[in-house]
């Protein structure tokens, strides 16, 4: 067993199994405390909530809670491991919510036979929480589930594998395009992968200015093109009218490669075929579509990003999802809409162009970080992310009319 594997197992097993626990937030030391916390005192907030359902936010923790919910059908890059094997990941998301945005989070693993059963289960418990983060659900079920829950629930429903990935990818991509002096409206993009993350990434890049007809998406059967008859409704949106059929065809003179597929699928020969000043986001985890050292050995005009923390430019969802929910909860948004996602993109993007504090350099093990080919996106340990991204998201919710509360004063401190 490798040293890292053992350390990972020990981390989850000791000193207490798992990564999260429940903390009491009020006094519970005396008989009077207990009489207030439970019977008879608890009857008073119950009556208040019965009279006005909005009082649940005043007298309970609903407004600062997010449920992280999965069926385990697409766990990381490991596939369909089932609900219980997804639990460490969901606990990990809960840890990140608390660590980065002080949001209380509970993991819920659902066993079901059909997407409808999953939808009904989650819809039935949704009002317990302030928001729901869907996680590790296979495509196309994830599209069906998210859409149905958004229609049935009046709290934010957010599938992070789709939208969190897309937001961070778009922020990094816009900065990379700036550095490479390329216009998003003119670049040719090759997307290797056609699952939930790939489709969401491309849709958001289109919202940011990319042209659908300049995107070549590939699944396991090759280019998603208009003459294929085996495409689901989500892939059909990217069915390009082209004679190109393979990655080798598509990569010729492409400006951008986005990989959300599997390891070692982009060769150096294919990378050499790309246009001048190419951008490669090889985001397969844990092993990218092409290793950065290999890519840099054949292109010295390259901007490279991966999903890994041991290389520059990590495309990491933790830059996004805790703060998206922080902003949404702070103004009690009914949903996380497109305006809020775009606001997050620009807030993350802008932070990479600001001077980096010493505390971030120390946490990152760096002597210096400046906006450049090796620093196109903030580091996850940057404490400024919470306020800047959450504030932008909250303001977008208010401006777009989905917020119930006004902007909190603390964002102006």
HELIX and SHEET records of a PDB file:
HELIX    1   1 UNK A    3  UNK A   13  1                                  11    
HELIX    2   2 UNK A   31  UNK A   37  1                                   7    
HELIX    3   3 UNK A   42  UNK A   51  1                                  10    
HELIX    4   4 UNK A   53  UNK A   55  5                                   3    
HELIX    5   5 UNK A   56  UNK A   59  1                                   4    
HELIX    6   6 UNK A   62  UNK A   64  5                                   3    
HELIX    7   7 UNK A   83  UNK A  101  1                                  19    
HELIX    8   8 UNK A  115  UNK A  125  1                                  11    
HELIX    9   9 UNK A  126  UNK A  128  5                                   3    
HELIX   10  10 UNK A  141  UNK A  152  1                                  12    
HELIX   11  11 UNK A  160  UNK A  179  1                                  20    
HELIX   12  12 UNK A  196  UNK A  207  1                                  12    
HELIX   13  13 UNK A  212  UNK A  214  5                                   3    
HELIX   14  14 UNK A  233  UNK A  236  1                                   4    
HELIX   15  15 UNK A  247  UNK A  251  1                                   5    
HELIX   16  16 UNK A  268  UNK A  272  1                                   5    
HELIX   17  17 UNK A  292  UNK A  298  1                                   7    
HELIX   18  18 UNK A  317  UNK A  319  5                                   3    
HELIX   19  19 UNK A  321  UNK A  330  1                                  10    
HELIX   20  20 UNK A  338  UNK A  351  1                                  14    
HELIX   21  21 UNK A  358  UNK A  364  1                                   7    
HELIX   22  22 UNK A  384  UNK A  399  1                                  16    
HELIX   23  23 UNK A  409  UNK A  412  5                                   4    
SHEET    1   A 4 UNK A 104  UNK A 109  0                                        
SHEET    2   A 4 UNK A  65  UNK A  70  1                                        
SHEET    3   A 4 UNK A 131  UNK A 134  1                                        
SHEET    4   A 4 UNK A 156  UNK A 159  1                                        
SHEET    1   B 6 UNK A 222  UNK A 223  0                                        
SHEET    2   B 6 UNK A 215  UNK A 219 -1                                        
SHEET    3   B 6 UNK A 189  UNK A 192  1                                        
SHEET    4   B 6 UNK A 256  UNK A 259  1                                        
SHEET    5   B 6 UNK A 279  UNK A 282  1                                        
SHEET    6   B 6 UNK A 303  UNK A 306  1                                        
END                                                                             
